[in-house]
Amino acid sequence: MRNKVRIIGGEWRSRIITFPDGADLRPTPDRIRETVFNWLGQDLSGKTCLDLFAGSGAMGFEAASRGAAQVLMVELDPEVLKALKANSQKLGATQVQLMAMDALKFMDSDRQRFDVIFLDPPYRLGLLPELLALLPPHLTEDGLVYVEDDNFLGSGEDWLVWRKGQAGKVYYQLLKSAKNG
């Protein structure tokens, strides 16, 4: 596999993870990951994280590297899952669990709550509104949702934009539930 990304912080800082080619695989760039983890705090000890549409696994492995107690990566593509498993084994990432499942079906079937949810679905599918509607029962009271898209979402009835940024044509935001403001 020639595609690779570097973990930028924590226990596995500077370690490389690899991933297969894919039209919808866009690993979150180093600069954005650094900003997001500055927002979240460098130490995620004890936190539970969900990486929906895990793809390269960059966000999930970054969270695990920074001490997250549990990182659940949900990914449907078998080749991508194979790479995630290999990377997890290479890193000794015992706190990382992989789930081979469609993200929407996972949201309907699972009732676990998470402190941080990473949400970066393929832009072309336009799934963000549907996914955001399904997320509230999956968040802890102070939970945050990281969203990456080719459009800026903005605050709405259900979500408040806590932090936001833009890099080129990519908009990234940390959202809080409007109920927990």
C-alpha positions in Angstrom: 0.0 0.0 0.0 1.5 3.3 -1.0 -1.0 5.5 0.8 0.2 6.5 4.2 -0.4 9.0 7.0 1.6 9.9 10.1 0.2 9.9 13.6 1.1 13.4 14.9 0.7 13.1 18.7 0.6 10.9 21.7 2.1 7.4 22.3 2.4 6.6 18.6 3.6 10.0 17.5 5.4 9.7 14.1 4.2 6.2 13.5 2.9 5.6 10.0 -0.4 3.9 9.1 -1.2 2.7 5.6 -4.4 2.4 3.7 -5.6 1.3 0.2 -6.6 3.4 -2.7 -10.2 4.5 -2.8 -12.2 7.3 -4.5 -13.7 8.3 -1.1 -10.6 7.8 1.1 -9.4 11.3 2.1 -7.4 11.1 5.3 -7.7 14.2 7.4 -4.5 16.2 6.8 -1.9 16.7 9.6 -2.7 20.4 9.9 -6.4 19.8 10.5 -5.8 16.9 12.9 -3.4 19.0 14.9 -6.0 21.7 15.2 -8.9 19.3 16.1 -6.8 17.6 18.8 -5.8 21.0 20.2 -9.5 21.8 20.5 -10.3 18.4 22.1 -7.3 18.5 24.4 -4.1 16.6 23.9 -5.0 14.0 26.5 -8.1 11.9 25.8 -7.5 9.5 28.8 -10.7 7.7 29.7 -12.7 9.0 26.7 -14.7 6.8 24.4 -14.6 7.6 20.7 -16.5 6.5 17.6 -14.9 6.9 14.2 -17.8 6.4 11.7 -16.7 5.9 8.1 -13.2 5.2 9.6 -11.4 5.1 6.2 -7.7 5.5 6.8 -8.3 5.5 10.6 -6.3 8.7 11.0 -8.7 10.3 13.5 -9.4 7.1 15.5 -5.8 6.0 15.8 -4.9 9.6 16.7 -7.4 9.5 19.5 -6.1 6.1 20.7 -2.6 7.4 20.6 -3.6 10.3 22.9 -5.0 7.9 25.5 -8.7 7.3 24.6 -10.0 4.3 26.6 -12.0 3.0 23.7 -12.1 3.8 20.0 -14.7 2.0 17.9 -14.1 2.3 14.1 -17.0 1.5 11.8 -16.1 0.8 8.2 -17.9 -1.2 5.5 -15.2 -1.6 2.8 -13.5 -5.0 3.3 -10.1 -3.8 1.9 -10.1 -0.7 4.1 -11.1 -2.9 7.1 -8.1 -5.2 6.3 -5.8 -2.2 6.4 -7.3 -0.9 9.7 -6.8 -4.3 11.3 -3.2 -4.5 10.1 -2.5 -1.0 11.4 -4.2 -1.8 14.8 -2.1 -4.9 15.2 1.1 -3.1 14.1 0.5 -0.4 16.8 -0.7 -2.8 19.5 -3.9 -0.8 19.7 -5.8 -2.9 22.1 -8.3 -0.1 22.8 -9.4 0.0 19.1 -12.3 -2.2 18.0 -13.3 -2.6 14.4 -16.8 -3.1 13.2 -17.6 -4.2 9.6 -20.9 -2.4 9.2 -22.8 0.3 7.3 -22.6 3.5 9.4 -26.4 4.2 9.2 -27.3 0.6 10.2 -24.8 0.8 13.1 -26.4 4.0 14.4 -29.8 2.3 14.3 -28.6 -0.8 16.1 -26.1 0.3 18.7 -27.0 2.2 21.9 -23.5 2.9 23.2 -22.7 6.5 24.1 -19.4 8.3 23.2 -17.5 11.3 24.3 -16.3 12.1 20.8 -17.7 11.1 17.5 -15.6 11.6 14.3 -17.9 12.0 11.3 -16.4 12.2 7.9 -18.6 10.4 5.4 -17.9 10.5 1.6 -19.0 14.0 0.5 -20.8 12.7 -2.6 -23.3 10.7 -0.6 -24.7 13.7 1.2 -25.3 11.8 4.4 -24.5 14.4 7.0 -28.1 15.6 7.7 -29.4 12.1 8.2 -26.4 11.1 10.4 -26.5 14.2 12.5 -30.2 13.5 13.3 -29.2 10.0 14.5 -26.3 11.1 16.8 -27.8 12.7 19.9 -28.6 9.4 21.7 -25.0 8.2 21.1 -23.4 11.2 22.8 -22.5 11.6 26.4 -23.8 14.8 28.1 -20.6 16.7 27.2 -20.0 14.8 24.0 -18.6 16.5 20.9 -19.0 15.6 17.2 -16.2 16.3 14.7 -17.6 16.9 11.2 -15.6 17.2 8.0 -17.3 18.2 4.8 -17.1 20.2 1.6 -19.7 22.6 3.0 -20.0 24.6 6.3 -22.9 23.3 8.4 -23.4 26.1 10.9 -25.4 26.0 14.1 -29.0 24.8 13.9 -31.9 23.6 16.0 -30.0 20.5 17.2 -26.3 21.5 17.0 -24.1 24.3 18.1 -20.8 25.0 16.4 -18.2 25.0 19.2 -15.1 25.4 17.0 -14.7 25.6 13.2 -12.0 25.9 10.6 -11.3 25.7 6.9 -8.4 24.3 4.9 -8.7 24.7 1.2 -12.1 23.3 0.2 -12.5 21.3 3.4 -14.7 22.7 6.3 -14.2 21.1 9.7 -16.2 21.7 12.9 -16.7 20.5 16.4 -20.3 20.4 17.3 -22.1 20.3 20.6 -25.7 19.2 21.2 -27.9 22.3 21.4 -29.7 20.6 24.4 -26.4 20.5 26.4 -25.2 23.8 25.0 
